[in-house]
Amino acid sequence: MMADAFTGLKRTYYCGELRPEHAGQVVMVMGWVQRRRDHGGLIFIDLRDRSGLLQIVFSPEVGAAAFHLAEGVRGEYVLAASGEVRRRPEGTENPDLKTGDVEIYVRELKVLNQAKTPPFYIEDGVDVDETLRLRYRYLDLRRPEMQKNLIMRHKTAKAMRDFLDQHGFLEIETPMLTRSTPEGARDYLVPSRVHPGEFFALPQSPQLFKQILMVSGLDRYFQIVRCFRDEDLRADRQPEFTQLDIEMSFTGMDEILSLMETMVAYIFKEVLNREIPVPFRRLPYSEAMARYGTDKPDLRFGLELVDVADVVKEAEFKVFAAVVKRGGQVKGINAKGCADFTRKEIDDLTKFAAVYGAKGLAYIQMTPEGPKSPINKFFTPAQLQALLDRMQAESGDLILFVADDPVVVAAALGNLRLELARRLNLIAPDRLEFTWVYDFPLLEYDPAERRYVAMHHPFTAPQDADLPFLASDPGRVRAKAYDLVLNGVEIGGGSLRIYQRDVQEKMFALLGFSQEEAVEKFGFLLEAFEYGTPPHGGIAFGLDRLVMLLTGRETIRDVIAFPKTQSAADLMVAAPAPVAARQLAELHVRVAMPGKKTGQS
């Protein structure tokens, strides 16, 4: 039996911990070979672990056996090295390393494991296809920047726990196997072996359980929890994700928002040592949509949308007038200093707006000679001047207009605003702009299903003042809901909840549930509401998104240890994958593949 090279060895320091004050000590470090340099009489190795890099030196005079062993060492070999810490000779220090003032002269070396040549360099900023990185995720995670991301994720989660513990919250686990419920995204289903033909669902959120905990009198609950949604993916979405889930009893919106922004400020201080001023800005949903075209506005720059419908409704420009007449919108953006955009650049912006449904993009260039535009001729001098005044146009500006239905205008100009900010370098990457968006509509009409659907979820409470409209004008009802937005990214969202059975039943009815369906799906909740339910509300923060912003990454895949691809696949373990027919038979499940009439069992 081969002896274990590690037996009897004990690491005394991490590589990144050694400093000049350790000079003269005999230490043992362990890690991976970042690079090896042979200078003839001396061999230098940069040894790496999660704490950083350390230069270790091999000299025949200090350790002959270790020197000869080091001659065969290659990149990513795993080493244990013991020797004396010395200050580097004057002029050879490396100020880019935390350990750049010291090195170890190795007396004893153990090769704990060898390594093949990796498919990409184990270093920061490596230019390699993400598919390859995900296939060899265990190598990708050796890179310092990826390890820093996960360390920051740990610190963020710890700060959350510390803060909530200090404020009387209890961390309580809720089930991973639960019941499939309608509304929201598709569920991931788990067949039950002991209940043939029946299925569990993986939770999209602990929503119902945390409300039940409030009925139970636990008062303040939180959980850092995995959630699952079978939906199309984007850079900030995964089929399984992590959220900080919070619920509080006997509370109102102001108390929740105040406590949560204090928590966010605490997290940024603990993780980044950065002071975040509170309170955060608050922006009604209607104002956010009107000024920015989105309920997730990036407030680091201007370029606000300006409504000009009342100015252009009497103009001879039929495109504008017809849209206003049918109840649509005409809005513009003033791109300051962009009057010198070429026709091609304006055409490119037109194509960009078309992606979001805009049928065209009208423009006015404010040249030194005056406003220049193909649409000028359709306005009287007074109408044109009124339009320019509304847009606060000055010489050098480029004014861009979209006329269409409100949804198209918001999407086209809202995204055009972001695109212009990127092109004009208006976004300060280190600036943090938080805002609460509140007063969302409770419901939105789905033309495809010909019914109202919940904008957030069916358990969100309506505004008290709007309760009379539930029966007569549901689209007018505002919700007691709120989202926290940072730099155009929603990092948290929540609401005050319905806690009375009759109001919850009205909500289900508005969503098209029969009384029987409501009882079948949510009978336990409705029944619980009959046993003394306190007013309560809560919020959930996307941990993945928050850490993405804290680390300055562009995708949450860089802050998740083992993420899925855009097609919801794990390339490292090759999941999902077929299972044996015997396993399916035990679950009483038959697979019907697309294009086949009969299933396989």
KEDOZA-402698 format. One line per 8 residues: number of its first residue (from 1); for each residue x, y, z of C-alpha. Coordinates in nm, 3 decimals, padded with zeros to 5 digits. Layout:
NUM = X/Y/Z  ... $
***
This chain:
1 = 00.000/00.000/00.000  00.138/00.342/-00.100  00.222/00.576/00.187  00.027/00.901/00.207  00.261/01.197/00.146  00.043/01.413/00.372  00.070/01.193/00.684  00.224/01.376/00.977 $
9 = 00.225/01.720/00.811  00.058/02.026/00.964  00.017/02.364/00.800  00.118/02.649/01.030  00.029/02.947/00.808  -00.173/03.025/00.499  00.041/03.153/00.213  -00.101/03.504/00.228 $
17 = -00.052/03.549/00.601  00.327/03.581/00.623  00.479/03.925/00.686  00.820/04.067/00.783  00.745/04.010/01.152  00.752/03.635/01.084  01.114/03.651/00.965  01.330/03.388/01.133 $
25 = 01.039/03.151/01.201  01.033/02.799/01.056  00.686/02.750/00.905  00.498/02.506/00.686  00.273/02.624/00.402  00.065/02.426/00.156  -00.091/02.512/-00.177  -00.076/02.499/-00.555 $
33 = 00.211/02.596/-00.782  00.119/02.917/-00.964  00.451/02.938/-01.151  00.804/02.802/-01.128  01.122/02.987/-01.227  01.457/02.812/-01.250  01.750/03.053/-01.211  02.020/02.789/-01.218 $
41 = 02.145/02.787/-00.862  01.804/02.881/-00.723  01.447/02.773/-00.799  01.161/03.011/-00.724  00.801/02.893/-00.691  00.495/03.111/-00.638  00.273/02.904/-00.410  -00.098/02.985/-00.406 $
49 = -00.384/02.914/-00.171  -00.709/03.102/-00.115  -00.531/03.365/00.098  -00.288/03.472/-00.175  00.056/03.407/-00.324  00.387/03.343/-00.149  00.731/03.308/-00.302  00.920/03.002/-00.182 $
57 = 01.288/02.955/-00.267  01.489/02.636/-00.317  01.866/02.636/-00.270  02.098/02.332/-00.264  02.275/02.483/00.037  01.953/02.510/00.241  01.780/02.187/00.138  01.944/01.972/-00.128 $
65 = 01.669/01.709/-00.139  01.398/01.974/-00.161  01.591/02.153/-00.441  01.615/01.838/-00.653  01.250/01.756/-00.593  01.151/02.111/-00.697  01.325/02.058/-01.033  01.041/01.825/-01.132 $
73 = 00.756/02.040/-01.004  00.508/02.187/-01.257  00.211/02.421/-01.252  -00.082/02.323/-01.025  00.116/02.057/-00.840  00.005/02.047/-00.476  00.294/02.107/-00.236  00.374/02.117/00.132 $
81 = 00.687/02.325/00.200  00.865/02.383/00.528  01.141/02.637/00.579  01.261/02.963/00.726  01.083/03.292/00.660  01.330/03.556/00.540  01.298/03.914/00.429  01.353/03.953/00.059 $
89 = 01.682/04.120/-00.039  01.652/04.497/-00.084  01.532/04.581/-00.432  01.360/04.245/-00.491  01.039/04.319/-00.297  00.707/04.284/-00.479  00.468/04.563/-00.373  00.182/04.396/-00.567 $
97 = 00.173/04.107/-00.320  00.063/04.115/00.043  00.358/03.883/00.108  00.590/04.074/-00.124  00.843/04.159/00.149  00.914/03.799/00.251  00.994/03.455/00.112  01.055/03.108/00.251 $
105 = 01.382/02.925/00.203  01.258/02.568/00.185  01.430/02.297/00.385  01.177/02.019/00.324  00.934/01.966/00.036  00.653/01.716/-00.009  00.470/01.677/-00.341  00.118/01.599/-00.222 $
113 = -00.020/01.554/-00.571  00.073/01.606/-00.933  -00.143/01.778/-01.193  -00.207/01.767/-01.564  -00.171/02.088/-01.762  -00.499/02.279/-01.709  -00.713/02.368/-02.014  -00.677/02.739/-01.926 $
121 = -00.449/02.954/-01.712  -00.531/02.970/-01.341  -00.513/03.348/-01.317  -00.741/03.649/-01.304  -00.884/03.801/-01.620  -00.834/03.481/-01.819  -00.984/03.509/-02.169  -01.156/03.176/-02.211 $
129 = -01.503/03.068/-02.318  -01.743/03.042/-02.025  -01.849/02.695/-02.140  -01.496/02.571/-02.077  -01.486/02.745/-01.739  -01.810/02.576/-01.634  -01.694/02.237/-01.762  -01.383/02.266/-01.543 $
137 = -01.545/02.467/-01.265  -01.312/02.322/-01.001  -01.022/02.483/-01.188  -01.210/02.807/-01.254  -01.275/02.837/-00.881  -00.901/02.823/-00.811  -00.862/03.163/-00.974  -00.820/03.435/-00.708 $
145 = -01.097/03.658/-00.840  -01.347/03.373/-00.826  -01.242/03.281/-00.474  -01.275/03.645/-00.369  -01.631/03.643/-00.505  -01.726/03.343/-00.292  -01.551/03.484/00.014  -01.751/03.805/-00.031 $
153 = -02.067/03.598/-00.066  -01.988/03.431/00.266  -01.926/03.768/00.433  -02.253/03.904/00.292  -02.454/03.610/00.425  -02.281/03.639/00.764  -02.358/04.012/00.782  -02.723/03.938/00.705 $
161 = -02.741/03.679/00.981  -02.561/03.900/01.233  -02.785/04.200/01.167  -03.111/04.007/01.180  -03.006/03.820/01.494  -02.932/04.154/01.659  -03.285/04.271/01.569  -03.478/03.978/01.711 $
169 = -03.523/03.761/01.402  -03.524/03.381/01.421  -03.368/03.170/01.144  -03.622/02.897/01.066  -03.602/02.639/00.788  -03.902/02.567/00.567  -03.964/02.258/00.349  -03.785/02.190/00.021 $
177 = -04.056/01.940/-00.081  -04.390/02.115/-00.094  -04.708/02.145/-00.298  -04.729/02.278/-00.653  -04.936/02.595/-00.665  -05.060/02.800/-00.961  -04.941/03.147/-01.057  -04.581/03.254/-01.107 $
185 = -04.318/03.055/-01.294  -04.326/02.683/-01.369  -04.246/02.451/-01.080  -03.977/02.186/-01.066  -04.172/01.869/-00.985  -04.053/01.571/-00.780  -04.248/01.244/-00.821  -04.340/01.063/-00.502 $
193 = -04.254/00.692/-00.482  -04.479/00.624/-00.183  -04.771/00.821/-00.327  -04.794/00.693/-00.688  -04.905/00.953/-00.940  -04.853/01.242/-00.699  -04.580/01.503/-00.697  -04.398/01.738/-00.469 $
201 = -04.277/02.073/-00.603  -03.951/02.245/-00.517  -04.035/02.586/-00.367  -04.025/02.899/-00.582  -04.031/03.087/-00.251  -04.110/03.007/00.114  -04.395/03.260/00.089  -04.679/03.054/00.231 $
209 = -04.469/02.892/00.502  -04.335/03.223/00.629  -04.688/03.361/00.647  -04.790/03.052/00.843  -04.498/03.122/01.079  -04.650/03.465/01.143  -04.984/03.299/01.218  -04.785/03.078/01.457 $
217 = -04.668/03.380/01.657  -04.295/03.358/01.576  -04.312/03.733/01.503  -03.980/03.779/01.318  -03.846/03.515/01.079  -03.563/03.495/00.829  -03.396/03.230/00.620  -03.119/03.222/00.362 $
225 = -03.289/02.974/00.137  -03.258/02.800/-00.199  -03.550/02.854/-00.437  -03.632/02.697/-00.773  -03.805/02.826/-01.085  -03.830/02.646/-01.417  -03.808/02.952/-01.640  -03.597/03.095/-01.919 $
233 = -03.262/03.220/-01.794  -03.077/03.551/-01.819  -02.753/03.686/-01.680  -02.923/03.752/-01.346  -03.137/03.436/-01.327  -03.075/03.071/-01.250  -03.311/02.773/-01.215  -03.198/02.749/-00.852 $
241 = -03.108/03.064/-00.666  -03.060/03.191/-00.313  -03.260/03.458/-00.138  -03.270/03.618/00.203  -03.631/03.567/00.307  -03.779/03.787/00.582  -04.119/03.824/00.747  -04.238/04.043/01.037 $
249 = -04.561/04.068/01.236  -04.739/04.377/01.368  -04.557/04.609/01.128  -04.618/04.860/00.852  -04.439/04.953/00.533  -04.239/05.239/00.682  -04.097/05.019/00.958  -04.001/04.743/00.715 $
257 = -03.835/04.981/00.468  -03.646/05.164/00.740  -03.515/04.843/00.896  -03.419/04.691/00.561  -03.224/04.995/00.440  -03.042/04.997/00.773  -02.957/04.631/00.711  -02.830/04.706/00.360 $
265 = -02.612/04.986/00.494  -02.478/04.743/00.758  -02.395/04.485/00.488  -02.204/04.736/00.274  -02.011/04.856/00.578  -01.921/04.504/00.690  -01.837/04.366/00.345  -01.692/04.667/00.161 $
273 = -01.621/04.904/00.450  -01.835/05.156/00.263  -02.075/05.399/00.425  -02.422/05.405/00.268  -02.640/05.704/00.361  -02.994/05.630/00.473  -03.284/05.677/00.429  -03.302/05.573/00.064 $
281 = -03.498/05.763/-00.196  -03.860/05.654/-00.246  -04.025/05.662/-00.586  -04.388/05.578/-00.667  -04.427/05.318/-00.943  -04.620/05.560/-01.166  -04.343/05.820/-01.138  -04.070/05.565/-01.209 $
289 = -04.248/05.451/-01.525  -04.319/05.808/-01.634  -03.963/05.938/-01.585  -03.752/05.630/-01.659  -03.972/05.385/-01.849  -03.906/05.108/-01.596  -03.984/05.008/-01.239  -03.612/04.934/-01.194 $
297 = -03.460/05.276/-01.273  -03.088/05.338/-01.282  -03.055/05.677/-01.112  -02.682/05.728/-01.168  -02.754/05.956/-01.465  -03.028/06.177/-01.609  -03.173/06.132/-01.960  -03.525/06.128/-01.818 $
305 = -03.828/06.065/-02.036  -04.037/06.376/-02.104  -04.406/06.363/-02.199  -04.486/06.592/-02.494  -04.826/06.454/-02.596  -05.013/06.772/-02.502  -04.765/06.981/-02.704  -04.783/06.777/-03.027 $
313 = -05.146/06.665/-03.030  -05.255/06.953/-03.257  -04.954/06.936/-03.491  -04.984/06.826/-03.852  -04.739/06.544/-03.786  -04.994/06.263/-03.815  -04.771/06.002/-03.651  -04.776/06.196/-03.326 $
321 = -05.134/06.326/-03.350  -05.285/05.987/-03.429  -05.111/05.818/-03.138  -05.232/06.086/-02.896  -05.586/06.062/-03.034  -05.607/05.689/-02.963  -05.480/05.732/-02.608  -05.113/05.655/-02.670 $
329 = -04.807/05.847/-02.557  -04.543/06.065/-02.718  -04.228/06.101/-02.513  -03.876/06.218/-02.574  -03.521/06.205/-02.439  -03.274/06.492/-02.457  -02.930/06.347/-02.536  -02.721/06.645/-02.430 $
337 = -02.432/06.727/-02.660  -02.518/06.462/-02.920  -02.636/06.683/-03.206  -02.330/06.578/-03.404  -02.447/06.215/-03.423  -02.425/06.096/-03.783  -02.725/05.968/-03.973  -02.586/05.616/-03.934 $
345 = -02.562/05.657/-03.558  -02.922/05.779/-03.544  -03.029/05.488/-03.767  -02.856/05.249/-03.526  -03.051/05.401/-03.237  -03.370/05.360/-03.441  -03.294/04.991/-03.492  -03.220/04.956/-03.121 $
353 = -03.557/05.110/-03.028  -03.729/04.879/-03.278  -03.612/04.578/-03.077  -03.847/04.696/-02.803  -04.143/04.750/-03.035  -04.096/05.111/-03.148  -04.212/05.164/-03.507  -03.978/05.459/-03.550 $
361 = -03.759/05.715/-03.379  -03.817/06.080/-03.459  -03.535/06.323/-03.387  -03.433/06.688/-03.380  -03.068/06.797/-03.396  -03.000/07.129/-03.226  -02.731/07.274/-03.455  -02.574/07.624/-03.430 $
369 = -02.799/07.721/-03.722  -03.110/07.604/-03.534  -03.317/07.286/-03.503  -03.262/07.040/-03.788  -03.508/06.757/-03.845  -03.729/06.594/-04.110  -04.030/06.658/-03.883  -03.982/07.035/-03.840 $
377 = -04.208/07.113/-04.135  -04.507/06.956/-03.960  -04.499/07.209/-03.676  -04.581/07.576/-03.666  -04.298/07.792/-03.526  -04.491/07.827/-03.201  -04.552/07.450/-03.174  -04.188/07.373/-03.247 $
385 = -04.067/07.623/-02.990  -04.308/07.481/-02.731  -04.174/07.133/-02.806  -03.812/07.246/-02.767  -03.894/07.432/-02.447  -04.059/07.122/-02.300  -03.747/06.919/-02.385  -03.517/07.194/-02.246 $
393 = -03.331/07.177/-02.576  -03.011/07.375/-02.626  -02.763/07.405/-02.907  -02.569/07.078/-02.936  -02.852/06.853/-02.810  -03.013/06.559/-02.988  -03.383/06.513/-02.910  -03.527/06.163/-02.967 $
401 = -03.900/06.079/-02.968  -04.110/05.762/-02.961  -04.487/05.764/-03.017  -04.682/05.447/-02.941  -04.878/05.262/-02.676  -04.754/05.330/-02.320  -04.594/04.985/-02.285  -04.392/05.027/-02.606 $
409 = -04.292/05.386/-02.525  -04.168/05.281/-02.180  -03.974/04.979/-02.308  -03.821/05.156/-02.610  -03.722/05.482/-02.441  -03.635/05.317/-02.110  -03.384/05.089/-02.281  -03.269/05.362/-02.519 $
417 = -03.192/05.573/-02.212  -02.962/05.299/-02.080  -02.797/05.249/-02.420  -02.725/05.619/-02.456  -02.579/05.630/-02.105  -02.345/05.344/-02.194  -02.240/05.503/-02.523  -02.184/05.842/-02.362 $
425 = -02.004/05.700/-02.057  -02.254/05.863/-01.821  -02.258/05.575/-01.574  -02.013/05.610/-01.285  -01.933/05.246/-01.200  -01.850/05.316/-00.835  -02.162/05.522/-00.768  -02.443/05.356/-00.572 $
433 = -02.798/05.481/-00.615  -03.061/05.304/-00.406  -03.432/05.368/-00.437  -03.750/05.210/-00.309  -04.020/05.178/-00.574  -04.367/05.146/-00.421  -04.740/05.176/-00.499  -04.728/04.908/-00.767 $
441 = -05.051/04.802/-00.935  -05.195/04.505/-00.749  -05.302/04.336/-01.074  -05.222/04.347/-01.442  -05.440/04.224/-01.725  -05.314/03.931/-01.930  -05.473/03.954/-02.278  -05.369/03.600/-02.367 $
449 = -05.548/03.450/-02.066  -05.819/03.719/-02.065  -05.792/03.768/-01.692  -05.609/03.963/-01.428  -05.289/03.823/-01.282  -05.103/03.932/-00.970  -04.816/04.170/-01.045  -04.624/04.030/-00.746 $
457 = -04.813/03.735/-00.597  -05.170/03.661/-00.483  -05.095/03.727/-00.116  -05.004/04.095/-00.153  -05.241/04.330/00.028  -05.426/04.602/-00.164  -05.409/04.963/-00.053  -05.691/05.033/00.192 $
465 = -05.808/05.336/-00.005  -05.841/05.123/-00.320  -06.043/04.837/-00.170  -06.370/04.969/-00.322  -06.222/04.927/-00.670  -06.153/04.554/-00.629  -06.496/04.475/-00.770  -06.551/04.769/-01.005 $
473 = -06.208/04.856/-01.147  -05.940/04.601/-01.044  -05.670/04.753/-01.264  -05.690/05.071/-01.060  -05.603/04.902/-00.730  -05.258/04.970/-00.590  -05.065/04.717/-00.384  -04.889/04.755/-00.052 $
481 = -04.577/04.638/-00.234  -04.223/04.771/-00.257  -03.903/04.686/-00.443  -03.550/04.793/-00.357  -03.351/04.890/-00.666  -02.976/04.948/-00.685  -02.827/05.094/-01.004  -03.110/04.961/-01.218 $
489 = -03.116/04.613/-01.063  -03.393/04.493/-00.836  -03.219/04.343/-00.533  -03.523/04.294/-00.313  -03.898/04.298/-00.319  -04.181/04.249/-00.076  -04.516/04.364/00.049  -04.760/04.378/00.333 $
497 = -04.971/04.063/00.315  -05.339/03.989/00.312  -05.421/03.845/00.655  -05.802/03.827/00.648  -05.979/03.532/00.487  -06.250/03.734/00.314  -05.998/03.966/00.145  -05.784/03.670/00.038 $
505 = -06.089/03.497/-00.109  -06.175/03.814/-00.306  -05.820/03.819/-00.440  -05.841/03.457/-00.551  -06.175/03.527/-00.721  -06.024/03.822/-00.911  -05.750/03.592/-01.035  -06.007/03.353/-01.178 $
513 = -06.007/03.088/-00.904  -06.330/02.919/-00.822  -06.402/02.877/-00.452  -06.331/02.504/-00.487  -05.994/02.569/-00.656  -05.896/02.821/-00.391  -05.974/02.575/-00.113  -05.801/02.288/-00.294 $
521 = -05.478/02.484/-00.345  -05.472/02.717/-00.045  -05.724/02.578/00.201  -05.464/02.546/00.478  -05.383/02.919/00.449  -05.746/03.029/00.440  -05.822/02.812/00.741  -05.520/02.950/00.928 $
529 = -05.653/03.303/00.874  -05.956/03.206/01.087  -05.743/03.149/01.397  -05.616/03.498/01.472  -05.365/03.614/01.212  -05.160/03.925/01.290  -05.094/04.197/01.030  -04.762/04.106/00.872 $
537 = -04.531/04.178/00.583  -04.190/04.096/00.454  -03.936/04.105/00.180  -03.691/03.881/-00.003  -03.347/03.986/-00.124  -03.174/03.809/-00.411  -02.842/03.709/-00.255  -02.691/03.622/-00.594 $
545 = -02.779/03.960/-00.744  -02.664/04.152/-00.439  -02.326/03.979/-00.433  -02.296/04.035/-00.809  -02.328/04.409/-00.747  -02.096/04.402/-00.444  -01.824/04.233/-00.652  -01.882/04.440/-00.967 $
553 = -01.951/04.133/-01.181  -02.187/04.131/-01.477  -02.347/03.791/-01.421  -02.460/03.600/-01.114  -02.284/03.292/-01.250  -01.958/03.448/-01.130  -02.077/03.458/-00.769  -02.235/03.112/-00.753 $
561 = -02.003/02.819/-00.688  -02.170/02.577/-00.930  -02.412/02.762/-01.160  -02.614/02.632/-01.452  -02.579/02.749/-01.812  -02.832/02.955/-02.004  -03.000/02.625/-02.098  -03.023/02.518/-01.731 $
569 = -02.748/02.255/-01.759  -02.458/02.175/-01.528  -02.164/02.112/-01.760  -01.933/01.983/-01.487  -02.150/01.693/-01.371  -02.342/01.665/-01.701  -02.685/01.726/-01.548  -02.968/01.685/-01.622 $
577 = -02.922/01.329/-01.744  -03.133/01.021/-01.820  -03.205/00.781/-01.536  -03.242/00.405/-01.538  -03.576/00.253/-01.635  -03.581/00.082/-01.295  -03.579/00.421/-01.120  -03.869/00.545/-01.332 $
585 = -04.065/00.229/-01.264  -04.019/00.274/-00.888  -04.168/00.623/-00.924  -04.450/00.503/-01.149  -04.332/00.753/-01.411  -04.330/00.705/-01.787  -04.129/00.934/-02.016  -04.294/01.045/-02.339 $
593 = -04.024/01.195/-02.558  -04.119/01.465/-02.814  -04.220/01.310/-03.144  -04.298/00.971/-02.991  -04.651/00.845/-02.940  -04.571/00.600/-02.665  -04.361/00.644/-02.355  -04.073/00.452/-02.213 $
601 = -04.110/00.300/-01.870 $
***
